């Protein structure tokens, strides 16, 4: 199962919006005879890749055990049901890390395998599989993506100088690591303040990146310039606004953007509705790279699941904070977090902190 989980990690940044799944086929004598992981959406799933791998090497898979990190699917989507492929191949036993939270599967894969006389065991590696697919589980179980808020800051918590200059607080290794987190995301979310101030690309600039995540922009008053670098070729861009249809809508849509009006109180965008809309667009993990105002709004509304913070070994003093939050009456009102990872990335410190009460926290 650990080998299957390692294969599943190869689907990071590739299989969206499908879950990251690995499969290892083991012959009755204990030899590994096939392995694979889920490919791009519409491509073969892990079980099919493992069966193809075995066939290419001339191995007979009849009577073999399939170790798979998620319940084999039982429905016809862009590909056929994986449980049928295992049944037709003559697999004798399936060991799955965990069930599939997709209501289209939801135990049906296991039922069909057992009905075909295949022994099914569930459980080994369940926590690791869920963690690897935390966004997929979030979308299926909560109806919203897993929201990861990324911040690069000085040790005293400043993300920019007072005038907005922030290039560069962290060093190159941390910035490259941040691009890897972008690459695995279902979408990258930012705010109009960041666009007007920095005109960022917000793409994943890494060698071998299989797909660029779509972009989502919160722009209450539709202030985004038509010349912004966010308008890239063949990259999806969703702009969330509080404004009704207007000539600016048409101009933005002619630039390739999809404009969605989700008005909330005070002329702002309804951020909770944005998350629901992104889930409906098959976004599993939402990677937020925004300024302190949007960061603060997301945190205040309880919409952040996890913080990805890079801390540079320097002090800035007065400047822009990680998030604009209201003063607290007491420390008991502070947002509780749990550190899940603290690592050096080059000369900077990377901290992953999960909001307590979230799945897996």
Rosetta blueprint (number, residue, H / E / L):
1 X L
2 X H
3 X H
4 X H
5 X H
6 X H
7 X H
8 X H
9 X H
10 X H
11 X H
12 X L
13 X L
14 X L
15 X L
16 X L
17 X L
18 X L
19 X L
20 X L
21 X L
22 X E
23 X E
24 X E
25 X E
26 X E
27 X L
28 X L
29 X L
30 X L
31 X L
32 X E
33 X E
34 X E
35 X E
36 X E
37 X E
38 X L
39 X L
40 X L
41 X L
42 X L
43 X L
44 X L
45 X L
46 X H
47 X H
48 X H
49 X H
50 X H
51 X H
52 X H
53 X H
54 X H
55 X H
56 X H
57 X L
58 X L
59 X L
60 X L
61 X L
62 X L
63 X L
64 X L
65 X E
66 X E
67 X E
68 X E
69 X L
70 X L
71 X L
72 X L
73 X L
74 X L
75 X L
76 X L
77 X L
78 X L
79 X L
80 X L
81 X L
82 X H
83 X H
84 X H
85 X H
86 X H
87 X H
88 X H
89 X H
90 X L
91 X L
92 X L
93 X E
94 X E
95 X E
96 X E
97 X L
98 X L
99 X L
100 X L
101 X L
102 X L
103 X L
104 X L
105 X L
106 X L
107 X L
108 X H
109 X H
110 X H
111 X H
112 X H
113 X H
114 X H
115 X H
116 X L
117 X L
118 X L
119 X E
120 X E
121 X E
122 X E
123 X L
124 X L
125 X L
126 X H
127 X H
128 X H
129 X H
130 X H
131 X H
132 X H
133 X L
134 X H
135 X H
136 X H
137 X H
138 X H
139 X H
140 X H
141 X H
142 X H
143 X L
144 X L
145 X L
146 X E
147 X E
148 X E
149 X E
150 X E
151 X E
152 X E
153 X E
154 X E
155 X L
156 X L
157 X L
158 X E
159 X E
160 X E
161 X L
162 X L
163 X L
164 X L
165 X L
166 X L
167 X L
168 X L
169 X L
170 X L
171 X L
172 X H
173 X H
174 X H
175 X H
176 X H
177 X H
178 X H
179 X H
180 X H
181 X H
182 X H
183 X H
184 X H
185 X L
186 X L
187 X E
188 X E
189 X E
190 X E
191 X E
192 X H
193 X H
194 X H
195 X H
196 X H
197 X H
198 X H
199 X L
200 X L
201 X L
202 X L
203 X L
204 X L
205 X L
206 X L
207 X L
208 X L
209 X L
210 X L
211 X L
212 X L
213 X L
214 X E
215 X E
216 X E
217 X E
218 X E
219 X L
220 X L
221 X L
222 X L
223 X L
224 X L
225 X L
226 X L
227 X L
228 X L
229 X L
230 X L
231 X L
232 X L
233 X L
234 X L
235 X L
236 X L
237 X E
238 X E
239 X E
240 X E
241 X E
242 X L
243 X L
244 X L
245 X L
246 X L
247 X H
248 X H
249 X H
250 X H
251 X H
252 X H
253 X H
254 X H
255 X L
256 X L
257 X E
258 X E
259 X E
260 X E
261 X E
262 X L
263 X E
264 X L
265 X H
266 X H
267 X H
268 X L
269 X E
270 X L
271 X H
272 X H
273 X H
274 X H
275 X H
276 X H
277 X H
278 X H
279 X H
280 X H
281 X L
282 X L
283 X L
284 X L
285 X E
286 X E
287 X E
288 X E
289 X L
290 X L
291 X L
292 X H
293 X H
294 X H
295 X H
296 X H
297 X H
298 X H
299 X H
300 X H
301 X L
302 X L
303 X L
304 X L
305 X L
306 X E
307 X E
308 X E
309 X E
310 X E
311 X E
312 X E
313 X L
314 X L
315 X L
316 X L
317 X L
318 X L
319 X L
320 X E
321 X E
322 X L
323 X L
324 X L
325 X L
326 X L
327 X L
328 X L
329 X L
330 X L
331 X H
332 X H
333 X H
334 X L
335 X L
336 X L
337 X E
338 X E
339 X E
340 X E
341 X E
342 X E
343 X E
344 X E
345 X E
346 X L
347 X L
348 X E
349 X E
350 X E
351 X E
352 X E
353 X E
354 X E
355 X E
356 X L
357 X L
358 X L
359 X L
360 X L
361 X L
